[in-house]
């Protein structure tokens, strides 16, 4: 029974965090970087895009204001246009809980405006992880560290009204011998898209840009409403807190006055008999009398301590009667263990522990029995199972004090 009690002290609960479990999908080609053609007027969007072997298309767009967005084309009708979806994005150790909007039944738009930290993490990450629609997806970011600076160059060029190439793929250049580099320097190979493909891509990206603009406007409106609501709630909470503080101050004042009156009306009796001889009851202890016996109660840090002096024919019978009484009060499994007797100048002491374990509560106590001069007393330090180590240490200190003083 004692092993069962102390074994329960080692049980701890662990919180498990979910992880992305999808395999990383490889790229089907190189990153293609270029401006997104506007239907009228100059373009203010550039994008970098790539297709993947799982059939998906990933587009990372940036406008001249520095706002980023991500579009995922699932390759088939998967979502509802105009519907919002909770998503999780992760690049390396950086993760975000975001909201995506269905631009088309195939394309999900994700507004990442103002999140430069995630953009930096994306440049250094091996893969972009997406948790959406109760599924995990992962896209290789190989070459993104070169394509993202090219994306920014494209945006800077648009902002400065500098003409940029229509579309260009960015691959990390392969290293080659220095001699070849000096004599045979050539422009990097650029993957050119056909006019038909470029027009189709531009039309699709235009739809995404318009949907993203609508989403940004809705987000700004929601942010303003949330801020107003937050201020209203903060003001209400402040009023509640002030009223709570006033009530607590009034209650504390009443409690102090009540305690002062109680101390004035009834001074507690001082310990006598074996408890007086052992000198184990502090002056701050509260005393009560019942059936001609005196009980003392006090607080020792977080432990609840009680001391009682009872009539007993002998020390052994006093210990046995106490355990029988405690076992009768326990609604579950009761266990106790006692050390050998120790004697010092007319006093006998014995250290013990007990525990009561049931389906709802586990209670434990360290005990010090003291007997001699025709009387018997027990000092119990009660607490939770996690406080037993402190209770035993305090009990041992009391026992040593009795032996040294006697």
N, C-alpha and C positions, 0 to 999 in steps of 0.2 A: 504493500500500500504506500509506503514512504517513497519507494522508487517511482511509483506511478505519479505521486505528487510532484517530486522534484524533476521528473522527466518532462512534465508539462511546462516547466519554466523555459525550456529550450525551443518551444514551438514558435515560429515567426511566420507572418504572412508576407508574400512577395507579390509585387505588382508587375505584370508582364505587358510590355509595350508591343504593339503590332509592328511588323516589318513588311517591306516590299518583297514579294516572292517571285516575281516574273523574271524569266530569262531576258537578257538584253538582246533586242533585235538589231541585227547588223544593218548598215546602210547599203542601199542598192546603188548609190553613186556618190558624187561629190556634192558638197554644199554649193548651192547656187545663190549668189548675192546680187541684188539689183534693185532699182526703184520700182515702185508699184505705180503703173500708169493711171493717171486720173482721167475721168470722163471729160472734164473741162477744166482749164487752168493748169497751173504747175502742180506736180506731185509733191506731197510732203510726207510720203511713207517710203521706206526701204524694207526689204525683207531678205532673210536667208532661209532657204528651204532645202529639204532633202526627203527622199522617199526611202522606205525601209522594206526589208524582205518579208515583214509580216503584212504587207499590203497597205500600211499607213503612210501618210504624208505629214511631215512636221514643218510648220512655218513659224519663224520667229520674226516679228515685225517691230519696227521702231519708227516713231515720227520725229519731225524736226524739233519738237518740244522735249524730246528725251523720253517719251512714254513708250514702254514695251508692252507687247502682247504676244500670246502664243496661240496658234491655231492647230488643231489636230484633226486631220481628215482620216476617219476610220475606214475609208474605202468602200463603205456600204451604208445603207440606211440603218442607223443605230439609235439615234436620239430624235427628240421632237423639236422642231424649229421654234425659237422663242422661249423655250423652257429653260429654267435655271437648274444647275446640278452642283451639289457639293463635291469638291475635288481635293486631293492632296497631291502636291508637287514636291519633289525632293531632288536636290543636286548635291552629291556628296553628303555632308552632315547638315546642310541647310534645307529645311522643310517649311512648307507653307500650306495652310488651310485656306482655300480660295473657292470662288464661285465661277463656274463656267456657264456659258449661254450657248444654246444651240443656234448657230447661224443658219444652217441647213440641216436636213435629216442626216447628213454625213459629217458635218464640220462643227467642232466645238471650239468656241472662242474663250480665251482666258485673259483677263485684263491684269497686267503686272506693272502698271504705271507707278513710278516712284520707288520701285524696289530694286535699287542698284546692287544691293547686297546679293540678291538671288542671281542677278545677271553675272556678277563676278564669280559666284559659286558655279554657275553653269559653264563658264569658260574653263574652269579648272576640273570639272567633274568628268568621270568616264562615261556617265550615262544620265539621262533625265528619266526619273521614275514618276509615273502617274497612276494614282489610285482613283478610279472612276467607274461608275455603273457596277459596283461590287466586283470589279476586276482590277488586276495589277498589270500595268504596261511598263516597258522600259525601252528607251531608245538610245542607241550609241551616240555619244557626243564627240567621237573621233574627228579631229579637224576643226572643232568649234572654237578652239583657242585662236585659230587664224581667221576663221570666218567672222567672228564677232567684231574684231577690230575693223575688218573690211566693211561690215554693216555700218559701223559708226562713221567710217570715211564716206560711205554713200550718203548717209544722213547729213553730214557736214557739207557735202557737195550740193545737195538739194537746198540746204539753208543758205548757201553762198551763191546759188544760181549757177553752179558749175555743171556743165554737161558731164554725165557719167555713162559708162557702158550700160547697155540695156540689161544684160544678164551676164554673170561670170561665175564660174565655179572656183572654189578655193580649196586647194589641197595643200598640205604641208609639203614644200619642195623636198625631193630626195637629195641626199648628200651625194656628191661626186668628187673625184680627185681634183686638186687645185689646178693642175695643168689643163685639164679639160675646161674648167670654169674660166680660165683666162683666154683660151683660144676659141671656145665654142659657146660663148654665152648666147642663149636664145630666150625669147619670151616664154613664160610658163604656158603649158597646154591649158586652154580654156574650153570648157564644155559649153558650146553654143546651143541654145534652144531654137527650134524652128519658129517662124512667124506664127504659125497656127498654134503651136504649143504656148508661145509667149502670150498671144491674145487670150487663150483659154485661161492661162494662169492669172493674167492680169484681171480678167473679169471675175474670177473666183476670189482673188485677193481683195478686189474692190468691194465685193459683197461682205467679205469679212471685216474690212475697214469700216464700212457703214454700220454694220452690226456692233462693232466695237465702240464706235462713237455713240451709238444709242445707249449701249451698256454703261459707258463712262458717264453720260448725262444722268442716267438713272442712279448710278452709284453716288454721284455728287448730291443728288436730291435726297437720297436715303441718308447720306452722311450728315447733311444739314438737319434733317428730321431727327436723326439719332442724337446729334449734339444738343438740340433743343430739349429732347426728352431726357437726356442725361442731366442737363442743368436743372430741369424740373424735379427729377428724382433726387438729385443731390440736395436741393433746397428742402425737400420734404424730409429726407433722411437727417439733415442737420437739425430740423425742428424736433424730430423724434429723439435724436441724441440729446438735445438740450433738456427736453422734458424728462428723459430717462435719468440724466445726471441729477436733476433737481430731486426726483423721487428717491434716488439712491442716497443723496446727501441727507434728505429728511429721514430715511430709514436708518441710516448709520447713526444719526443724532439720537433717534429714539432708542436704538439698541444700546448705545453708550449710556444713556440715562437709565435704561432698565437695568443694565449690568451694575451701575453704581448703586441703585436702590437695593438690588439683591444682595450686594456685598454689605451694604449698611444694615439691612434687616437680619441677615443670617450669616454670621461669621462661621466658617466651617470648623468642625472639631479637629483637633490636632491628633496625629497618629499616636497610639499607645500600644502596649503589649509588644508582640514580636516585631511588628512593623516599625515601632519606635526604636527598638534595639538594633534592627538591621539598618535603619536610616536610609530607606529606599524610596520614600514618598516625598516629592518636592513641595515647597510651600505653596506653589501655584495650583496644587491638585484640588479638585472639587470633591467634597465629601458628602455622603448620604448614609442614612441609617435605615435598616430594614430588619425586623425580627431581632433586634438587639445587636446586630452586626453592623460594622462600618465598612463601606466600600469607598474607594478613592478612584478618581478618573482624571487623566491629564493627557496632554499631547506631547509626543517626543518627535520633533520634526514632522514627518508624514505618518508616523505610527500612532495608533490609539492604544494607550496603556491603562490598565486597571489593576488595582491591588485590593485584595480582600483578606480579612482575617476571620477564620471560622473555627468552630469547636471540633476537635478530633481526638479520639482516644489515643492515637499514636501517629507518628509521621507517615508510616506506610499506609495506614487506613485513610489518612487525610488525602494522600496522593490518589489512592484507588477510588475514593468517593468523588473526588474532583473529576477524574476521567469518566466515571460512570455518568455523572451529571452532564458533562459536555457531549458524550455520545448520545444521550437521550435527546438533546436539543438538535442534533445533526439530522437532516432529512435525507442525506445521501450516504456515502461511504466515509467512515470515520477511522482515522489512524493516528497513533501516537508512538513516540519513542522516548526513552528516558536514559540519562547517563547514570553513572554510579554515584553514590552518596559521598558528600564531602563534609567534614566537621571542622569547627573552629571555635574554641572557648565557649562551649555550651550551646552553640548553634549548629544545626544540621541543614545543609542545602543540597538541592538536586536540580540539575538542568534537564529540560525536556522540550519536545516540539509536538504539536498536534495539527491535524488538517481535517477539514470537512469538504468533500468533493461531491457535487451533484451536477445535474444537467444544466443548471442555471448559473450557479455561483461556486467559486472555489475560495475558501477562507482558510487562513493558517495563522498560527501564533507560536511565538517562542515563550517558554515558561520558566520561571524560577520559583521553586518551592523552598520555603524557609520554615524551620520548626525549632522549638526549644522553649524552655521556661514555661511549659504547660500550654503552649499555644501553637497554632499552625497558620501559615499565610501563603498566598500564591500571588505572584506578579506576572501578568500576561501582557505581551506586546502583540497586538493584532494588526493584520494588514492583508494585502493581496499576496498571491504567490510570488509576484515579482519583488516584493519588499521583504521576503524572508531573510535574505542575506543580511540586510541592515538590522532586522529584528534580532537575529541571533547574535550579531556583533554587540548590540546594545545590552542584551541579556548577559552575555559573557562579561562585559565590563562591570555590570552591577554585581555579579557573583564575585569577581575579583575584589571589588570594593568591600563587600561584606567580609571576605576572608582576611583582608588586610586590616580592617578596623577592629576585628575581633581576634 
